[in-house]
Amino acid sequence: MKRISFTVEPGNWLAIVGQSGSGKSMATSAIGQLLAPNLKADGEILINGSNLLKMTAKKMNAIRGKQIAYIFQEYQNSFTPFMTIGKHFEEYQRTHLQVSKTQRLQNRRQALASVGLGEEFADRYPFQLSGGQLQRTAIALALLLKPALVIADEPTTALDSISSFRILQLLERLQKETGCAILHITHDLRHAANYADQVLVMKEGSILEQGDRLQIMEFPQHAYTKSLLEAIPSFGQAGE
């Protein structure tokens, strides 16, 4: 992994695009100190002027969830199989908030409703939800505390195209409602073209180019970016 530098502005959507193994997930895992034990990030990762790499594990536990939230590609692993969805919301809030049980229940209802799920889902276990429903629940949990930054690591990879479209539209709507910044890791440049404000292209641990979405999509400078754009499927003209 090379030394890289980028900024996610408040309220913006930054898409990091690149093939598997380009370093996208490793870079974003470093933000929340979630790297594997044998890996260590160097340099500075700043949020509100504080360097996350200098923070203790206890301090990072407080920041994850309240200021930085993750939506993982393997969202099923974010849930404990023998705990109901309601229990997940209860434990998450008890960890990060000091509010009454009545308020926690209200927060849960509002969070589930924001992603199109009814209160009845609180009594269900993760295996009783479809992939799309479980991913929406993961998003509801991630945005529950209104974090400043949401890191979405390939959040639609395990979903079909229709569910993926709905999840990204949902993220876009919730971003506008909460004002959070989104750092979206994806290998699909179409997603970046449709939702991102800024696009960053990575390969082999390096940033090849970054800039405004229209600039990258219309006037790519690097040959690798051009090859990604050329690989986007398009419908042929009628009669072809």
MDAnalysis code that builds the backbone (N, CA, C; Angstrom):
import MDAnalysis as mda
import numpy as np

u = mda.Universe.empty(720, n_residues=240, atom_resindex=np.repeat(np.arange(240), 3), trajectory=True)
u.add_TopologyAttr("name", ["N", "CA", "C"] * 240)
u.add_TopologyAttr("resid", np.arange(1, 241))
u.add_TopologyAttr("resname", ["MET", "LYS", "ARG", "ILE", "SER", "PHE", "THR", "VAL", "GLU", "PRO", "GLY", "ASN", "TRP", "LEU", "ALA", "ILE", "VAL", "GLY", "GLN", "SER", "GLY", "SER", "GLY", "LYS", "SER", "MET", "ALA", "THR", "SER", "ALA", "ILE", "GLY", "GLN", "LEU", "LEU", "ALA", "PRO", "ASN", "LEU", "LYS", "ALA", "ASP", "GLY", "GLU", "ILE", "LEU", "ILE", "ASN", "GLY", "SER", "ASN", "LEU", "LEU", "LYS", "MET", "THR", "ALA", "LYS", "LYS", "MET", "ASN", "ALA", "ILE", "ARG", "GLY", "LYS", "GLN", "ILE", "ALA", "TYR", "ILE", "PHE", "GLN", "GLU", "TYR", "GLN", "ASN", "SER", "PHE", "THR", "PRO", "PHE", "MET", "THR", "ILE", "GLY", "LYS", "HIS", "PHE", "GLU", "GLU", "TYR", "GLN", "ARG", "THR", "HIS", "LEU", "GLN", "VAL", "SER", "LYS", "THR", "GLN", "ARG", "LEU", "GLN", "ASN", "ARG", "ARG", "GLN", "ALA", "LEU", "ALA", "SER", "VAL", "GLY", "LEU", "GLY", "GLU", "GLU", "PHE", "ALA", "ASP", "ARG", "TYR", "PRO", "PHE", "GLN", "LEU", "SER", "GLY", "GLY", "GLN", "LEU", "GLN", "ARG", "THR", "ALA", "ILE", "ALA", "LEU", "ALA", "LEU", "LEU", "LEU", "LYS", "PRO", "ALA", "LEU", "VAL", "ILE", "ALA", "ASP", "GLU", "PRO", "THR", "THR", "ALA", "LEU", "ASP", "SER", "ILE", "SER", "SER", "PHE", "ARG", "ILE", "LEU", "GLN", "LEU", "LEU", "GLU", "ARG", "LEU", "GLN", "LYS", "GLU", "THR", "GLY", "CYS", "ALA", "ILE", "LEU", "HIS", "ILE", "THR", "HIS", "ASP", "LEU", "ARG", "HIS", "ALA", "ALA", "ASN", "TYR", "ALA", "ASP", "GLN", "VAL", "LEU", "VAL", "MET", "LYS", "GLU", "GLY", "SER", "ILE", "LEU", "GLU", "GLN", "GLY", "ASP", "ARG", "LEU", "GLN", "ILE", "MET", "GLU", "PHE", "PRO", "GLN", "HIS", "ALA", "TYR", "THR", "LYS", "SER", "LEU", "LEU", "GLU", "ALA", "ILE", "PRO", "SER", "PHE", "GLY", "GLN", "ALA", "GLY", "GLU"])
u.atoms.positions = np.array([
    [0.842, -1.184, 0.000],
    [0.000, 0.000, 0.000],
    [0.883, 1.241, 0.000],
    [0.653, 2.132, -0.959],
    [1.428, 3.366, -1.051],
    [0.845, 4.430, -0.109],
    [1.592, 5.517, 0.080],
    [1.082, 6.636, 0.864],
    [0.061, 7.389, 0.009],
    [-1.140, 7.521, 0.520],
    [-2.200, 8.167, -0.238],
    [-2.801, 9.311, 0.572],
    [-3.500, 10.202, -0.117],
    [-4.132, 11.336, 0.555],
    [-5.427, 11.711, -0.158],
    [-6.505, 11.847, 0.629],
    [-7.762, 12.323, 0.062],
    [-8.607, 12.918, 1.186],
    [-9.622, 13.676, 0.800],
    [-10.503, 14.346, 1.755],
    [-11.953, 14.047, 1.409],
    [-12.742, 13.769, 2.430],
    [-14.178, 13.606, 2.257],
    [-14.841, 14.823, 2.891],
    [-15.431, 15.659, 2.069],
    [-16.038, 16.884, 2.570],
    [-17.384, 16.594, 3.234],
    [-17.755, 17.372, 4.255],
    [-19.057, 17.174, 4.914],
    [-20.206, 17.243, 3.905],
    [-21.102, 16.272, 3.980],
    [-22.269, 16.255, 3.112],
    [-22.018, 15.762, 1.702],
    [-20.779, 15.397, 1.382],
    [-20.442, 14.936, 0.029],
    [-20.399, 13.417, -0.050],
    [-20.470, 12.927, -1.286],
    [-20.376, 11.490, -1.580],
    [-19.099, 11.289, -2.389],
    [-18.131, 10.613, -1.787],
    [-16.868, 10.297, -2.464],
    [-16.842, 8.812, -2.782],
    [-16.709, 8.484, -4.052],
    [-16.624, 7.087, -4.475],
    [-15.167, 6.731, -4.752],
    [-14.697, 5.645, -4.122],
    [-13.370, 5.101, -4.412],
    [-13.568, 3.896, -5.325],
    [-13.021, 3.991, -6.525],
    [-13.259, 2.981, -7.557],
    [-11.955, 2.264, -7.895],
    [-12.062, 0.978, -8.139],
    [-10.887, 0.205, -8.545],
    [-11.190, -1.270, -8.504],
    [-10.348, -2.044, -9.162],
    [-10.540, -3.490, -9.205],
    [-10.233, -4.108, -7.852],
    [-10.609, -5.360, -7.669],
    [-10.300, -6.071, -6.428],
    [-8.793, -6.085, -6.196],
    [-8.399, -5.832, -4.949],
    [-6.984, -5.817, -4.612],
    [-6.306, -4.487, -4.833],
    [-7.071, -3.453, -5.164],
    [-6.459, -2.147, -5.433],
    [-6.147, -1.368, -4.156],
    [-6.661, -1.834, -3.015],
    [-6.370, -1.159, -1.749],
    [-7.520, -0.332, -1.211],
    [-8.688, -0.400, -1.855],
    [-9.835, 0.415, -1.445],
    [-10.256, 0.105, -0.005],
    [-10.531, -1.170, 0.253],
    [-11.018, -1.553, 1.577],
    [-9.946, -1.384, 2.645],
    [-8.697, -1.639, 2.298],
    [-7.627, -1.481, 3.269],
    [-7.509, -0.025, 3.713],
    [-7.624, 0.880, 2.742],
    [-7.519, 2.305, 3.063],
    [-8.636, 2.746, 3.991],
    [-9.855, 2.273, 3.716],
    [-10.982, 2.715, 4.528],
    [-11.049, 1.980, 5.866],
    [-10.525, 0.771, 5.942],
    [-10.442, 0.076, 7.220],
    [-9.497, 0.804, 8.171],
    [-8.455, 1.404, 7.614],
    [-7.499, 2.136, 8.440],
    [-8.153, 3.334, 9.128],
    [-9.173, 3.909, 8.503],
    [-9.826, 5.088, 9.079],
    [-10.392, 4.770, 10.456],
    [-11.039, 3.625, 10.580],
    [-11.641, 3.246, 11.853],
    [-10.772, 2.338, 12.691],
    [-9.473, 2.229, 12.382],
    [-8.552, 1.327, 13.067],
    [-9.078, -0.112, 13.053],
    [-9.495, -0.557, 11.875],
    [-10.039, -1.898, 11.714],
    [-9.131, -2.797, 10.883],
    [-7.881, -2.399, 10.739],
    [-6.931, -3.236, 10.000],
    [-6.627, -4.517, 10.772],
    [-6.196, -5.544, 10.044],
    [-5.785, -6.789, 10.682],
    [-4.626, -6.525, 11.642],
    [-4.477, -7.356, 12.688],
    [-3.441, -7.119, 13.704],
    [-2.024, -7.009, 13.151],
    [-1.762, -7.659, 12.010],
    [-0.419, -7.629, 11.442],
    [-0.186, -6.426, 10.524],
    [-1.173, -5.538, 10.426],
    [-1.049, -4.350, 9.583],
    [-1.125, -3.095, 10.428],
    [-0.430, -2.050, 9.994],
    [-0.424, -0.795, 10.742],
    [-0.403, 0.374, 9.772],
    [-1.274, 1.339, 10.017],
    [-1.318, 2.539, 9.188],
    [-0.389, 3.592, 9.768],
    [0.229, 4.361, 8.893],
    [1.139, 5.417, 9.304],
    [0.649, 6.738, 8.729],
    [1.027, 7.841, 9.358],
    [0.633, 9.150, 8.853],
    [-0.451, 9.769, 9.696],
    [-1.413, 10.432, 9.065],
    [-2.503, 11.093, 9.774],
    [-3.844, 10.794, 9.106],
    [-4.837, 10.512, 9.927],
    [-6.226, 10.411, 9.467],
    [-7.009, 11.342, 10.374],
    [-7.437, 12.463, 9.840],
    [-8.011, 13.527, 10.660],
    [-9.526, 13.577, 10.561],
    [-10.177, 13.749, 11.699],
    [-11.595, 14.053, 11.760],
    [-11.783, 15.125, 12.826],
    [-12.345, 16.239, 12.425],
    [-12.492, 17.397, 13.315],
    [-11.158, 17.808, 13.941],
    [-10.084, 17.664, 13.158],
    [-8.770, 18.090, 13.602],
    [-8.020, 17.100, 14.465],
    [-8.636, 15.967, 14.804],
    [-7.984, 14.961, 15.650],
    [-7.487, 13.798, 14.798],
    [-6.275, 13.318, 15.114],
    [-5.662, 12.223, 14.379],
    [-6.154, 10.888, 14.931],
    [-6.936, 10.165, 14.142],
    [-7.499, 8.892, 14.591],
    [-6.425, 7.856, 14.891],
    [-5.300, 7.945, 14.208],
    [-4.244, 6.949, 14.388],
    [-3.550, 7.078, 15.733],
    [-3.755, 8.189, 16.413],
    [-3.139, 8.400, 17.726],
    [-4.091, 8.084, 18.878],
    [-5.313, 7.690, 18.551],
    [-6.316, 7.481, 19.578],
    [-6.239, 6.073, 20.165],
    [-6.619, 5.965, 21.438],
    [-6.656, 4.666, 22.108],
    [-7.835, 3.852, 21.593],
    [-7.796, 2.554, 21.868],
    [-8.885, 1.671, 21.450],
    [-10.206, 2.108, 22.082],
    [-10.165, 2.551, 23.335],
    [-11.380, 2.996, 24.017],
    [-11.979, 4.221, 23.334],
    [-11.121, 5.161, 22.964],
    [-11.587, 6.363, 22.290],
    [-12.164, 6.017, 20.917],
    [-11.514, 5.109, 20.199],
    [-12.006, 4.716, 18.883],
    [-13.352, 4.009, 18.983],
    [-13.553, 3.225, 20.035],
    [-14.842, 2.556, 20.217],
    [-15.970, 3.567, 20.363],
    [-15.649, 4.707, 20.982],
    [-16.654, 5.757, 21.149],
    [-16.913, 6.491, 19.832],
    [-15.873, 6.629, 19.015],
    [-15.997, 7.348, 17.739],
    [-16.720, 6.500, 16.700],
    [-16.398, 5.185, 16.652],
    [-17.084, 4.304, 15.714],
    [-18.552, 4.187, 16.122],
    [-19.412, 4.528, 15.218],
    [-20.835, 4.522, 15.498],
    [-21.369, 5.928, 15.647],
    [-20.727, 6.742, 16.481],
    [-21.228, 8.096, 16.718],
    [-20.719, 9.090, 15.686],
    [-19.452, 8.968, 15.292],
    [-18.892, 9.878, 14.301],
    [-18.592, 9.183, 12.980],
    [-18.198, 7.921, 13.054],
    [-17.887, 7.140, 11.852],
    [-18.661, 5.833, 11.914],
    [-19.409, 5.522, 10.865],
    [-20.172, 4.273, 10.818],
    [-19.825, 3.521, 9.544],
    [-19.824, 2.198, 9.648],
    [-19.496, 1.335, 8.510],
    [-20.722, 0.550, 8.052],
    [-20.849, 0.415, 6.732],
    [-21.789, -0.526, 6.130],
    [-20.937, -1.478, 5.310],
    [-20.860, -2.734, 5.733],
    [-19.922, -3.666, 5.137],
    [-20.534, -4.464, 3.995],
    [-19.645, -4.931, 3.117],
    [-20.054, -5.808, 2.024],
    [-20.670, -7.090, 2.583],
    [-20.028, -7.678, 3.569],
    [-20.547, -8.885, 4.213],
    [-21.421, -8.466, 5.388],
    [-22.540, -7.829, 5.065],
    [-23.385, -7.253, 6.104],
    [-23.984, -8.315, 7.027],
    [-24.082, -9.564, 6.546],
    [-24.622, -10.632, 7.397],
    [-23.762, -10.815, 8.650],
    [-22.446, -10.576, 8.502],
    [-21.535, -10.764, 9.632],
    [-21.670, -9.663, 10.678],
    [-22.433, -8.611, 10.367],
    [-22.643, -7.530, 11.320],
    [-23.713, -7.884, 12.354],
    [-24.377, -9.028, 12.160],
    [-25.479, -9.409, 13.038],
    [-25.160, -10.709, 13.766],
    [-25.562, -10.772, 15.026],
    [-25.434, -11.994, 15.813],
    [-26.663, -12.857, 15.566],
    [-26.500, -14.080, 15.073],
    [-27.639, -14.887, 14.620],
    [-28.709, -15.124, 15.676],
    [-28.304, -15.274, 16.944],
    [-29.274, -15.617, 17.987],
    [-29.880, -14.389, 18.674],
    [-29.622, -13.195, 18.139],
    [-30.207, -11.966, 18.680],
    [-31.224, -11.400, 17.698],
    [-32.373, -10.973, 18.206],
    [-33.376, -10.360, 17.346],
    [-32.865, -9.009, 16.838],
    [-33.513, -8.505, 15.797],
    [-33.154, -7.189, 15.265],
    [-33.345, -6.123, 16.346],
    [-34.430, -6.245, 17.105],
    [-34.663, -5.285, 18.180],
    [-33.550, -5.286, 19.214],
    [-33.026, -6.476, 19.529],
    [-31.937, -6.581, 20.503],
    [-30.673, -5.911, 19.966],
    [-30.435, -6.007, 18.664],
    [-29.285, -5.326, 18.066],
    [-29.405, -3.813, 18.254],
    [-30.594, -3.280, 18.000],
    [-30.807, -1.840, 18.183],
    [-30.642, -1.453, 19.653],
    [-31.131, -2.307, 20.547],
    [-31.035, -2.014, 21.981],
    [-29.574, -1.946, 22.429],
    [-28.779, -2.945, 22.063],
    [-27.381, -2.974, 22.493],
    [-26.577, -1.832, 21.870],
    [-26.868, -1.533, 20.609],
    [-26.156, -0.454, 19.918],
    [-26.392, 0.877, 20.623],
    [-27.634, 1.127, 21.000],
    [-27.952, 2.392, 21.657],
    [-27.433, 2.438, 23.088],
    [-27.527, 1.338, 23.801],
    [-27.028, 1.317, 25.179],
    [-25.518, 1.532, 25.224],
    [-24.828, 1.124, 24.150],
    [-23.375, 1.317, 24.079],
    [-23.017, 2.776, 23.852],
    [-23.790, 3.480, 23.022],
    [-23.394, 4.813, 22.583],
    [-24.244, 5.959, 23.143],
    [-25.426, 5.647, 23.663],
    [-26.321, 6.705, 24.113],
    [-26.730, 6.501, 25.570],
    [-27.033, 7.590, 26.239],
    [-27.601, 7.529, 27.587],
    [-29.002, 8.137, 27.528],
    [-29.934, 7.333, 27.056],
    [-31.323, 7.782, 26.932],
    [-32.236, 6.716, 27.533],
    [-33.478, 7.095, 27.765],
    [-34.437, 6.187, 28.379],
    [-34.825, 5.059, 27.427],
    [-35.403, 4.006, 27.997],
    [-35.854, 2.885, 27.177],
    [-36.925, 3.337, 26.188],
    [-37.807, 4.235, 26.646],
    [-38.844, 4.764, 25.753],
    [-38.230, 5.464, 24.554],
    [-37.171, 6.242, 24.786],
    [-36.499, 6.940, 23.696],
    [-35.792, 5.964, 22.777],
    [-35.213, 4.914, 23.346],
    [-34.526, 3.913, 22.515],
    [-35.520, 3.204, 21.594],
    [-36.707, 2.905, 22.120],
    [-37.737, 2.269, 21.292],
    [-38.209, 3.208, 20.186],
    [-38.354, 4.476, 20.513],
    [-38.756, 5.456, 19.497],
    [-37.690, 5.603, 18.429],
    [-36.426, 5.633, 18.851],
    [-35.313, 5.722, 17.892],
    [-35.319, 4.524, 16.957],
    [-35.590, 3.348, 17.515],
    [-35.620, 2.130, 16.699],
    [-36.736, 2.186, 15.678],
    [-37.925, 2.574, 16.116],
    [-39.061, 2.659, 15.194],
    [-38.777, 3.634, 14.058],
    [-38.214, 4.779, 14.400],
    [-37.914, 5.790, 13.387],
    [-36.843, 5.294, 12.419],
    [-35.825, 4.595, 12.959],
    [-34.743, 4.090, 12.110],
    [-35.255, 3.024, 11.143],
    [-36.064, 2.100, 11.638],
    [-36.616, 1.065, 10.766],
    [-37.539, 1.679, 9.716],
    [-38.356, 2.639, 10.143],
    [-39.272, 3.287, 9.195],
    [-38.514, 4.037, 8.114],
    [-37.355, 4.598, 8.466],
    [-36.576, 5.372, 7.490],
    [-36.064, 4.516, 6.345],
    [-35.945, 3.189, 6.591],
    [-35.482, 2.292, 5.530],
    [-36.618, 1.408, 5.012],
    [-37.853, 1.796, 5.334],
    [-39.010, 1.095, 4.783],
    [-39.371, -0.190, 5.474],
    [-38.981, -0.360, 6.738],
    [-39.292, -1.576, 7.485],
    [-40.201, -1.235, 8.665],
    [-41.164, -2.120, 8.939],
    [-42.093, -1.903, 10.029],
    [-41.551, -2.374, 11.363],
    [-42.230, -2.016, 12.434],
    [-41.816, -2.375, 13.788],
    [-41.810, -3.889, 14.003],
    [-42.610, -4.619, 13.196],
    [-42.655, -6.074, 13.361],
    [-41.302, -6.740, 13.098],
    [-40.420, -6.068, 12.352],
    [-39.105, -6.649, 12.064],
    [-38.222, -6.694, 13.307],
    [-38.562, -5.919, 14.326],
    [-37.758, -5.906, 15.550],
    [-37.784, -7.254, 16.257],
    [-38.869, -8.024, 16.081],
    [-38.996, -9.320, 16.750],
    [-38.417, -10.467, 15.933],
    [-37.898, -10.173, 14.760],
    [-37.361, -11.228, 13.900],
    [-35.850, -11.386, 14.098],
    [-35.369, -12.569, 13.727],
    [-33.941, -12.843, 13.767],
    [-33.336, -12.576, 12.382],
    [-32.036, -12.321, 12.323],
    [-31.419, -11.984, 11.030],
    [-31.726, -12.985, 9.924],
    [-31.761, -14.275, 10.237],
    [-31.988, -15.274, 9.185],
    [-33.415, -15.228, 8.637],
    [-34.307, -14.520, 9.321],
    [-35.690, -14.409, 8.869],
    [-35.903, -13.240, 7.906],
    [-34.841, -12.483, 7.631],
    [-34.921, -11.353, 6.717],
    [-34.252, -11.712, 5.395],
    [-34.747, -11.145, 4.309],
    [-34.102, -11.316, 3.009],
    [-32.800, -10.514, 2.991],
    [-31.994, -10.724, 1.946],
    [-30.731, -9.992, 1.837],
    [-30.947, -8.488, 1.802],
    [-31.934, -8.049, 1.012],
    [-32.213, -6.631, 0.915],
    [-32.713, -6.050, 2.228],
    [-33.580, -6.803, 2.935],
    [-34.090, -6.334, 4.225],
    [-32.976, -6.238, 5.259],
    [-32.072, -7.212, 5.249],
    [-30.983, -7.205, 6.219],
    [-30.005, -6.066, 5.928],
    [-29.766, -5.806, 4.651],
    [-28.886, -4.698, 4.302],
    [-29.513, -3.364, 4.690],
    [-30.828, -3.238, 4.509],
    [-31.509, -2.012, 4.935],
    [-31.424, -1.842, 6.451],
    [-31.515, -2.955, 7.173],
    [-31.379, -2.899, 8.625],
    [-29.975, -2.442, 9.009],
    [-28.966, -2.942, 8.287],
    [-27.585, -2.527, 8.554],
    [-27.426, -1.025, 8.325],
    [-28.077, -0.506, 7.292],
    [-28.017, 0.935, 7.007],
    [-28.724, 1.720, 8.109],
    [-29.877, 1.223, 8.558],
    [-30.603, 1.889, 9.640],
    [-29.749, 1.977, 10.893],
    [-29.045, 0.906, 11.233],
    [-28.158, 0.911, 12.395],
    [-26.998, 1.874, 12.201],
    [-26.426, 1.877, 10.993],
    [-25.269, 2.734, 10.722],
    [-25.624, 4.210, 10.849],
    [-26.845, 4.578, 10.437],
    [-27.241, 5.984, 10.445],
    [-28.023, 6.383, 11.691],
    [-28.237, 5.434, 12.580],
    [-29.052, 5.679, 13.768],
    [-28.551, 6.858, 14.596],
    [-27.229, 6.958, 14.758],
    [-26.645, 7.995, 15.615],
    [-26.234, 9.231, 14.830],
    [-26.661, 9.297, 13.565],
    [-26.348, 10.434, 12.693],
    [-24.841, 10.746, 12.673],
    [-24.025, 9.774, 12.244],
    [-22.575, 9.985, 12.178],
    [-22.207, 11.012, 11.117],
    [-21.036, 11.610, 11.280],
    [-20.564, 12.586, 10.301],
    [-20.120, 11.896, 9.018],
    [-19.612, 10.661, 9.138],
    [-19.074, 9.925, 7.991],
    [-19.604, 8.507, 7.987],
    [-20.152, 8.097, 6.854],
    [-20.587, 6.712, 6.658],
    [-19.691, 6.087, 5.594],
    [-19.031, 4.990, 5.945],
    [-18.157, 4.276, 5.022],
    [-18.908, 3.042, 4.527],
    [-19.278, 3.054, 3.261],
    [-20.046, 1.960, 2.656],
    [-19.106, 1.141, 1.780],
    [-18.722, -0.029, 2.257],
    [-17.740, -0.865, 1.565],
    [-18.458, -1.908, 0.715],
    [-18.564, -1.618, -0.586],
    [-19.249, -2.515, -1.523],
    [-20.593, -2.968, -0.951],
    [-21.481, -2.032, -0.590],
    [-22.701, -2.410, 0.133],
    [-23.731, -3.159, -0.693],
    [-23.556, -3.237, -2.014],
    [-24.572, -3.887, -2.854],
    [-24.060, -5.120, -3.581],
    [-22.832, -5.543, -3.286],
    [-22.221, -6.637, -4.038],
    [-23.043, -7.924, -3.959],
    [-23.611, -8.220, -2.784],
    [-24.319, -9.485, -2.599],
    [-25.790, -9.403, -2.995],
    [-26.209, -8.256, -3.552],
    [-27.615, -8.056, -3.887],
    [-27.831, -8.105, -5.398],
    [-29.068, -8.411, -5.799],
    [-29.402, -8.366, -7.219],
    [-29.486, -6.911, -7.669],
    [-29.587, -6.695, -8.978],
    [-29.496, -5.343, -9.527],
    [-30.617, -4.429, -9.031],
    [-31.825, -4.974, -8.890],
    [-32.948, -4.145, -8.427],
    [-32.755, -3.755, -6.972],
    [-32.360, -4.714, -6.131],
    [-32.109, -4.417, -4.720],
    [-30.948, -3.444, -4.570],
    [-29.922, -3.597, -5.407],
    [-28.771, -2.691, -5.358],
    [-29.196, -1.262, -5.660],
    [-30.019, -1.100, -6.685],
    [-30.520, 0.221, -7.053],
    [-31.297, 0.842, -5.898],
    [-32.141, 0.058, -5.255],
    [-32.946, 0.569, -4.143],
    [-32.079, 0.945, -2.953],
    [-31.053, 0.147, -2.674],
    [-30.165, 0.441, -1.543],
    [-29.412, 1.743, -1.773],
    [-28.901, 1.950, -2.982],
    [-28.150, 3.171, -3.281],
    [-29.066, 4.393, -3.271],
    [-30.285, 4.236, -3.762],
    [-31.246, 5.335, -3.685],
    [-31.586, 5.664, -2.237],
    [-31.711, 4.624, -1.426],
    [-31.984, 4.811, -0.003],
    [-30.837, 5.558, 0.678],
    [-29.614, 5.145, 0.389],
    [-28.451, 5.828, 0.954],
    [-28.414, 7.294, 0.541],
    [-28.740, 7.555, -0.718],
    [-28.746, 8.923, -1.219],
    [-29.782, 9.769, -0.476],
    [-30.974, 9.194, -0.276],
    [-32.027, 9.943, 0.431],
    [-31.646, 10.204, 1.884],
    [-31.142, 9.165, 2.561],
    [-30.787, 9.322, 3.967],
    [-29.611, 10.275, 4.145],
    [-28.696, 10.286, 3.167],
    [-27.584, 11.229, 3.236],
    [-28.098, 12.659, 3.222],
    [-29.056, 12.932, 2.342],
    [-29.613, 14.284, 2.256],
    [-30.364, 14.658, 3.523],
    [-31.012, 13.667, 4.146],
    [-31.777, 13.932, 5.360],
    [-30.875, 14.162, 6.568],
    [-29.790, 13.422, 6.665],
    [-28.919, 13.516, 7.843],
    [-27.732, 14.451, 7.648],
    [-27.362, 14.730, 6.383],
    [-26.226, 15.603, 6.121],
    [-24.873, 14.927, 6.269],
    [-24.854, 13.595, 6.362],
    [-23.585, 12.886, 6.537],
    [-22.782, 12.868, 5.238],
    [-21.492, 12.653, 5.372],
    [-20.635, 12.388, 4.218],
    [-20.616, 10.885, 3.990],
    [-20.519, 10.478, 2.729],
    [-20.453, 9.053, 2.403],
    [-19.156, 8.765, 1.659],
    [-18.441, 7.772, 2.135],
    [-17.257, 7.248, 1.463],
    [-17.644, 5.878, 0.924],
    [-17.823, 5.789, -0.382],
    [-18.398, 4.612, -1.023],
    [-17.315, 3.856, -1.785],
    [-17.029, 2.643, -1.351],
    [-16.050, 1.803, -2.037],
    [-16.800, 0.931, -3.032],
    [-16.377, 0.951, -4.284],
    [-17.059, 0.165, -5.300],
    [-16.109, -0.179, -6.442],
    [-16.387, -1.284, -7.111],
    [-15.638, -1.627, -8.317],
    [-16.427, -1.236, -9.559],
    [-17.659, -0.733, -9.340],
    [-18.571, -0.431, -10.447],
    [-18.615, 1.074, -10.682],
    [-18.023, 1.518, -11.761],
    [-17.964, 2.947, -12.057],
    [-19.343, 3.526, -12.353],
    [-20.295, 2.671, -12.707],
    [-21.660, 3.161, -12.937],
    [-22.260, 3.733, -11.659],
    [-21.980, 3.091, -10.530],
    [-22.482, 3.599, -9.247],
    [-21.887, 4.959, -8.941],
    [-20.602, 5.106, -9.201],
    [-19.950, 6.397, -8.973],
    [-20.553, 7.464, -9.878],
    [-20.826, 7.087, -11.123],
    [-21.371, 8.045, -12.091],
    [-22.751, 8.532, -11.689],
    [-23.522, 7.680, -11.024],
    [-24.907, 8.021, -10.690],
    [-25.070, 8.739, -9.360],
    [-24.133, 8.527, -8.425],
    [-24.374, 9.025, -7.074],
    [-23.279, 9.915, -6.504],
    [-22.057, 9.777, -6.950],
    [-20.944, 10.458, -6.291],
    [-20.826, 11.927, -6.685],
    [-20.324, 12.725, -5.750],
    [-19.918, 14.099, -6.051],
    [-18.468, 14.117, -6.535],
    [-17.639, 13.277, -5.877],
    [-16.229, 13.172, -6.209],
    [-15.886, 11.706, -6.459],
    [-14.917, 11.470, -7.333],
    [-14.486, 10.115, -7.653],
    [-12.973, 10.011, -7.502],
    [-12.543, 8.921, -6.889],
    [-11.120, 8.632, -6.698],
    [-10.847, 7.251, -7.286],
    [-9.867, 7.151, -8.152],
    [-9.554, 5.889, -8.826],
    [-8.260, 5.315, -8.253],
    [-8.327, 4.054, -7.787],
    [-7.158, 3.399, -7.194],
    [-6.764, 2.154, -7.984],
    [-5.461, 1.871, -7.942],
    [-4.937, 0.630, -8.513],
    [-3.626, 0.301, -7.814],
    [-3.502, -0.959, -7.373],
    [-2.274, -1.461, -6.760],
    [-1.803, -0.570, -5.618],
    [-2.755, -0.111, -4.808],
    [-2.406, 0.657, -3.619],
    [-2.102, 2.113, -3.846],
    [-2.285, 2.594, -5.056],
    [-2.005, 3.996, -5.377],
    [-3.248, 4.689, -5.917],
    [-3.321, 6.002, -5.707],
    [-4.365, 6.809, -6.313],
    [-3.880, 7.270, -7.684],
    [-4.615, 6.902, -8.724],
    [-4.223, 7.274, -10.071],
    [-4.760, 8.648, -10.456],
    [-5.988, 8.930, -10.065],
    [-6.538, 10.265, -10.271],
    [-7.781, 10.434, -9.408],
    [-8.099, 11.677, -9.123],
    [-9.295, 11.989, -8.340],
    [-9.800, 13.370, -8.737],
    [-11.100, 13.568, -8.599],
    [-11.656, 14.857, -8.962],
    [-13.166, 14.823, -8.991],
    [-13.747, 15.872, -9.496],
    [-15.183, 15.971, -9.642],
    [-15.697, 14.839, -10.526],
    [-16.891, 14.342, -10.216],
    [-17.456, 13.212, -10.965],
    [-17.499, 13.464, -12.462],
    [-17.995, 14.611, -12.872],
    [-18.106, 14.891, -14.303],
    [-16.728, 14.976, -14.957],
    [-15.779, 15.523, -14.224],
    [-14.413, 15.610, -14.752],
    [-13.846, 14.225, -15.016],
    [-14.028, 13.322, -14.060],
    [-13.493, 11.966, -14.208],
    [-14.242, 11.199, -15.293],
    [-15.557, 11.353, -15.333],
    [-16.352, 10.586, -16.278],
    [-16.206, 11.091, -17.712],
    [-16.102, 12.394, -17.869],
    [-16.059, 12.978, -19.210],
    [-14.638, 13.194, -19.731],
    [-13.708, 13.493, -18.819],
    [-12.341, 13.816, -19.245],
    [-11.306, 13.057, -18.408],
    [-11.356, 11.716, -18.417],
    [-10.371, 10.940, -17.644],
    [-8.959, 11.171, -18.165],
    [-8.013, 11.251, -17.234],
    [-6.631, 11.523, -17.612],
    [-5.778, 10.258, -17.689],
    [-6.105, 9.274, -16.868],
    [-5.265, 8.082, -16.782],
    [-5.829, 6.960, -17.657],
    [-4.944, 6.194, -18.251],
    [-5.362, 5.107, -19.142],
    [-6.206, 4.068, -18.411],
    [-5.895, 3.837, -17.127],
    [-6.666, 2.853, -16.362],
    [-8.103, 3.319, -16.183],
    [-8.282, 4.601, -15.882],
    [-9.633, 5.142, -15.744],
    [-10.390, 5.018, -17.060],
    [-9.713, 5.306, -18.148],
    [-10.346, 5.182, -19.461],
    [-10.775, 3.742, -19.724],
    [-9.954, 2.781, -19.301],
    [-10.306, 1.375, -19.516],
    [-11.515, 0.979, -18.663],
    [-11.623, 1.532, -17.447],
    [-12.797, 1.259, -16.609],
    [-14.058, 1.806, -17.262],
    [-13.954, 3.000, -17.820],
    [-15.107, 3.609, -18.482],
    [-15.514, 2.823, -19.725],
    [-14.527, 2.350, -20.462],
    [-14.821, 1.592, -21.665],
    [-15.459, 0.233, -21.351],
    [-15.220, -0.248, -20.128],
    [-15.753, -1.550, -19.743],
    [-17.193, -1.498, -19.260],
    [-17.738, -0.279, -19.109],
    [-19.126, -0.144, -18.666],
    [-20.045, -0.642, -19.765],
    [-20.909, -1.614, -19.483],
    [-21.829, -2.119, -20.521],
    [-22.800, -1.030, -20.968],
    [-23.127, -1.040, -22.234],
    [-24.111, -0.097, -22.773],
    [-24.996, -0.823, -23.766],
    [-26.221, -0.348, -23.868],
    [-27.151, -0.961, -24.811],
    [-26.829, -0.476, -26.220],
    [-26.871, -1.387, -27.160],
    [-26.642, -1.005, -28.549],
    [-27.837, -0.270, -29.122],
    [-27.636, 0.330, -30.243],
    [-28.732, 1.041, -30.891],
    [-29.744, 0.038, -31.445],
    [-30.950, 0.520, -31.636],
    [-32.032, -0.348, -32.145],
    [-31.621, -0.971, -33.470],
    [-31.836, -2.270, -33.585],
    [-31.529, -2.961, -34.818],
    [-30.164, -3.598, -34.837],
    [-29.331, -3.307, -33.800],
    [-28.023, -3.917, -33.769],
    [-28.100, -5.285, -33.118],
])
